[in-house]
């Protein structure tokens, strides 16, 4: 037969083990928090990569606008609906 003190000590031991496991998984710095942080980090890295691509595209367009007169003329004509002399511009909706 087991004594009452032994049963209590086993219960306390299991309780503390459960408490440690619970805090390890569900605590502020536990596994779930770590998992959420790694997902957030991956999302930010994808966003950063997308922004770098967009930044490169915009830098390329700025360079072309500054150094390529034909490209500048084409962009201005498209955005302002302008035409060259003796040229008709049709607007479709």
N, C-alpha and C positions, 0 to 999 in steps of 0.2 A: 504494500500500500504506500501511496505517496502522501507525504505530509502536506498540510495546508500551506506552510511556508514555501515548499518547493513549487506548488501549483501557482502561488502568487508570483514567485520569482520568474517562472516560465511565462506567465501572463505579461508581466512587466517587460521582460526581454522581448517578447513578440510585439508588444505595444510600441516599444522604442524602435524596434527594427521597422515596423510599419510606418512610424512617424518619420524616420530618416528616409525611407523609400518615398513616402509621400512628398516630403519637402524637396527631395532630389528631383522628382518628376514635375511637381506642380508649383514649386516655390518661385520666387521672383527671379532667381538665378538658376532655375532648374532646367531640365531637358526641354520642356515645352517652350520656355522663354528663349532658349538657345535656338530651337528649331524655328521659331518665329523670326528671330534676328537673322538667321542665315537666309531665310526666304526674302526678308526685306533687303538684305545685302545683295542678293542675286537680282532682285528687281531694280535696285539702284544701279547696279553694274550694266544691266540691259539698257536702262534709261540713259546712262552716261554714254554708252556706245552709240545709241541713236542720236544723241545730241552732238557727239563728235562728228558723225557723218553729216548731219545737217549743217554744222558749223563749217565743215570743209566745203560743202556745196555752196554755202553763202559766200565764203571767202573766194571761191573760184568765180562766182558770178560778179562779185565786187571787182576782182582783177579784170575780168572781161569788160565790165562797164567802164573801167578807167583806161584800158589799153586797146580795146577793139572798137573802133568807131562804127563799123558796120553792125556789130551786135548792139551797140548803144542805140543806133538809129532804128533798128528793128524793134527793140524793146519800147522805145518812145512811141513809135508809130502804132504798135499794138495797144499799149496802155492808154494812149490819148486819142486813139482812133483818128490819127492824122494820115495824110497821104502826101505823096510827092506832088509837085505842080503837074497839072494836066492828068491827075489820077483820081478815079472815083473810089470812094470808100462806102461799102455797103454794110449796114448793121442789121444783123438778124437776131430776133428774140425768140 
